[in-house]
Amino acid sequence: MERLIEILEDIQPDVDYKNCEDLIDAHHLDSLAIISLIAELEDEFDVTIPAVEIIPDNFNSAERIMKMIERLQED
């Protein structure tokens, strides 16, 4: 989870990623940030994030992003 927080902070600083649960809904991450984030996550965690997983529910919090990564690593 710490590495995920570091990636998020590199892309968009000044957000409390440990507590924020509305990253998408509150527009903390825009579409370009999401594209950058997906590329970083795929490289760092050795996963492929299919288009069907790119929904606000999977990206609204660091915890949800981590759960998605863990689920994709199991497949």
N, C-alpha and C positions, 0 to 999 in steps of 0.2 A: 504493500500500500504506500510506503514511503516513496518508492520510485515513481509511482503514479502521481503522487502529489507534486514531486519535483517536475515531472513532465508538464503537468497542468500549470504550475507556476511559471515555467519557461514560456509557455504559450500565452498565458494571460495572468500577469501578476496582480496583486492587490485584491484577491478573492480569498475568503476563508474556506478553502476546499474541505477541511476536516468537518465543518459544520453546515456548509451550504447544501441545501437539498432542492434548489431550483436554478441550477446552472443554465439550463436552456430557457425555462419559463421566464426567468428574470433577465434574460439576455446577457448573462455574464460571458457566455460563449456564443459567438456568431458562427455563421456557416463556414467562413474561412478558418476560424479557430478549430472547428470540428474536423475539417479536412486535415489540417495539420496534426491534430490530436490522433486521428485514426492512423495516419502514416506512422507516427511515433509509437503508438501502441502496437501496431503490427510488427514493427522492427524490434522493439524492446521485449515484447512478450511472446514473440514467435507465433502469432495467430493471424488468421485472415478474418476480417470483420465483413461479413456479407451485407449487402444493401438492406436486407430485411431486418438486420439488427440496428440499423442507424435510425433509431426512433428516440424521441425526447425521453421516454421512460428509462432507457438504458444510459442516458447521458446527463440526467438531472443532478446526480451527486457522484462524488468520488467512489462512494460505497457501491452504487449501482454499476458504475463503470467497471470496478474491480470484479463484481459478481459476473458481469458479462464476460470479462476476460477469462475468469476461472471456468465458466461454462464452456467457452470456446476451446480452451486448452484441453478439456476432457474429451471433446469430440475427436 
